[in-house]
Amino acid sequence: MYKSLLYLALFLFCFPGIVSAQNAPVLLAGHIVDKDTKEPLPFTSVSLKEEQTGALSNEFGVFQLPAPTKNEQDSLVVMALGYKHMAILVKRGQAQANLVIEVPRMAIALSNVVVKGGKVKNLGLGATANRPGEGLLQGQPGSQCAFFVKNDKNKRLGNIRSVSFYIGENGFPREPFRVRLYKPDGNYNAPNTDILTQNVVVSAPAGGQWYTVDLTPYNIVAPEEGFFVAMEWIVSGDKFFKTDFMDENYTPFGQIMRPTFEFKESRTWNYTISRGWNLMTMANGQGQRYNAMIKAEVDMIK
């Protein structure tokens, strides 16, 4: 309870206009916590289903977004990594500045790969280029860019060892981002089911180079057909309080990824809060598709 009051006081202190301004927008605001431990859930997606708007909570689980304006009521959809999805009824023009949303954890069955009569070797999947192509891939808080690291040669896969992102030299390459891994089991083989259910938030030391994230501590079994590796852009610390989610001209500070043109098919999907996943279909003049420069290393069982 003490933590809840502290976060709420901090939130109201940083948004004095919410209380005093007569023409301020009607807001839904508060914070999101684990139902059992009451600990804050950082970087949680909150969106209005009918309104098709949304926001991402900061590292303390604090969020805000405009209340519904189109319909008399709407569903506030809450999606936290490793937790059950929730939907809460909210009404048009009804401000709620102290919401405390308690989210139950999802039961995850962990599996281990047992190697019998074989050897384990390292296998690289995904981008192989050392130099990026021309172009940029940038997101806003809560958006994601996912690349499908395909098991092209149908090797027998074990655990995922690491994933790597080519971070561009522009933007703010040392800003934190969250690593996401998915099965390709959505509509049209889109990213869908999380296979990394823990928060892995990392920061690259510099741009203009590959940045590798060690995933061996998490014992993640690679799906046989391959899997999606995604970067999720997040906000942290006081950057949340400077962010105006209603400002269409807002430009987020964050890292910029670079593309590769080594594949003839589109393997990259983009995600935005409340709109979901969409396949990126751009190509260059030679018919090579515009894909995120991402790769992975997995155990190959022989």
N, C-alpha and C positions, 0 to 999 in steps of 0.2 A: 504493500500500500504506500509506503514511504517513497519508493521509486516512482510509482505512478504519479503522486502529487508533485514530485520533483520535475519529472518530464513535462507535466502539464504546465507547471509554473514557468519553466524555461520556454515552452512553446508560446504562452501568452505574453511573456516578456518580450520575445522577439517579434511578435505580431501585435503591437499596440493598436494598430489601425483597425484590427478586427473588432475590437471592443468599442472604440471611440468614433470611428468614421461613420457618418450617417449614410453615405452612399457606397459603403463597402459591399463587395459581392457576398452573397449568402454562401457560407462554407460548411463543408463536412470536415472535421478535423479531430485528431486524437492520436492514440498510439495503439500498436498491435503487440500482443504478448502471447507467450506460450501458456496454454490453458492450465497446465500442471505446475510449472515452475514460476510463472508470472514474469519470466525474463523477457526483455524486448526482442522482437523478431526484426532484424535489420533487412533492408532492401526487399520489402514485401510489396507486391503489386496490388493496387486497389483501383477498381474501375467501376463505372456505372454502365450497366449492360445496354440499356436503351439509348443513353446519351452518347455512348461511344467516346467517353473521355476517361482519363485515368491519371495516376501518378504513382510514384515509387516512394516508399517510406525511406527515411534516412537510417543511419547506423543505429539509432536509438529506437527504431520502430515508429517514429513520429511521421505523420502524413497530413496533407490537406488537399482538397480538391473542391471545385464548385458543386453546390447542391443541384439536383435536377431542375431543369427549366422547361423541358419539352412536354413531359407527361406529369400527371398528378402524383405518380409514385414510380420508383425504379428500384433495381437491385444493386446494392453495393457488393461487388464480387471481390473477395480477398483470396490471394494466392501466395502462400509462403512456401519456400523450398523445403521439402520434407514434411509438409503438413497438409491436412485435408483442406480442400477448397470450401469456402463459406460464402453464403449470400445473405445479406441483411437488407430488409425492407427500409427504404428511406423515402421521404415525401418532398414534393416540390416546395421551394421557398421556406423550408424548415431547417434552420441552422442548428448544427450540433458541433460544439467546439470541444467537448470533453469525452468523446467516444473512447471506450476501452474495449477492444475487440480481442477476445480470448480464443485462440485457435488450437484445436487438438492435433497432436502429432500423428502422422501416418505410420502405420506398422510396415516396416520394410524387412523383407526376407533376404538375408545376405547369403550368397553362395560362394563356394570356393572351387577352383579348378584343381582336380586331382590328376596328376600326370602319371600314367602307367606305361612303362616300357618305351618311353620317348625322351627326347631331349628338348630343352627350352632354349630358343634363340630369339634374338631381337629382330623385329620386323617393322620397317617404316611404312606408314600409310599417309596418303594425302599429298600435299604439295612437295615437289622436289627441287624447284628452282631456288637458286641462291640470291637472285636479284628480282625485285618486284617489278610489276608492270606499271604503266602510267595510270594514275587515278587514285582515288581516296575512298575509304569506307569509314563513315562516322555515324554515331548514333546519339540519341538523347537519353536521359535517365530512364531506365526501364526497358529500353529497346535492346535487341540482340541481333547478332549476325552469326549464323551457324553454317559450318561447312561440313559436308558429308565425307568422312574419310572411309572410302570404300575398300572392301576386301576384294580387289579386282581378281586376284589369282586363287580365290577360294582356299586360302590357307586355314589351317586349324588354329584358332586364336585362343589365347589365355587371358591374362590380366592386362589392363592398360597401364603402361609404365609412365608415360609422360605425354603432354600435349604442348605444342609450340605455336606461337603467334608471331607473324612479322609485324612489328610495331613501327609505324612511319615516324620520320624525323620531325614532322610538323605537329601542330596541336600541343597537347600537354602529355607527352608519353609516359611520365612517371605517376600520373593519376591512377588510383586503384580501379580495378574492374573485377567482375566475378566470372569464374569459369563455370560453364554449364555443359553437361554431356547428356545426350538424348538417344533413345532408340528411334529408328525411322518408321514409326508405326502410326503416324497421323494420316490424315487425308492426303492422297497422292504421295505417300511416303514422306510426309513432312515430319519435322521433329515433333515428338510428343511426350513420351514417358521419360522422366528423369532417371538416369542410371548413376549419377553423382548426386546424392541427396544431402550432402553437407555443404555448408557455406565455405567455398574456397575463394577468398578475396586476395588478390595479389597486386603487385606493382612492379612494372619494369624499371630497371635502373637507368635506361636511356632509350632513345628511338633510333631508327635507321638500322635495325638489326633484329634477329630472331630472339624471342624470349621464351624460355622453356619452363614449364611448371611440372614438378615431380608429383605424380599421383600414386606412387607405389604404396604409401601408407593407407590408402583407402580400399585396396583389394577389390577393384572394379573389374568384373568379367566383361570382356569385349563381345558384343553380339557378333555372330558369325558373318553376317552380311556387311558389317561395318557399323559406324555410329556417327552421330553429329557432335562436333566440337564447337562450342559457341562462346563468344565474348558477350557479356552483358554489361552495358554502361550503367554505372551507379553514381549516387551522390553520397557524400559523407561529411560529417562534422558540420561546420557553420555554412557550408555551401548550400545546404538545404534551405536555410533561413534567408538566403539571398535569392533564391529561385522563385520566380513568379510563373507558376504553371499556366496562368491565364494569358500570359504575354506571348503572342504568336511570333514575335521577333526575338524571343529568347534563344541564344546560342549557347549550348552547354560547353563547359570546359572538360576536355577528356582526351584520351588517346585516339589516334587515327590509324586504322589498319591499311595495308596496301594490298592490291589485287595481284593475282596470277592469271596468265592466259594459256596455261598448258593443257587445259581440258576442252574437249569438244562439246561436252554436255554441261548443263547448269547443275552445280552441286551446292549452291549457296542459297540460303533462305534468310529473310529478314523478318524480325518480329517487332511489333509495336503494341503497347498496352491497349487493350480493348479492341484491337483490330486483328490480332493473331499473326499467323505466319503467312508469308508470301514468297514465292520462288523468284529469285533474281534471274532475269532472262537476257540481259544485255550481252552483246558480243562485239568483237573487233572486226576489222575488214577481212580477216583471214578465216572467219568462222569459229574462232576460239572464244569460248565463253568467259565472261568476267566473273571470277570466283575469288573468295577470300583466301588469303595466303596463310593457310593453317595446315599443320601436320601433327601426326601422333606416332608414338612408338609403343608397340604391344609385344607381349610374349607370343612367339610362334612355336607351336608344339610339333615336333617331327617324330 
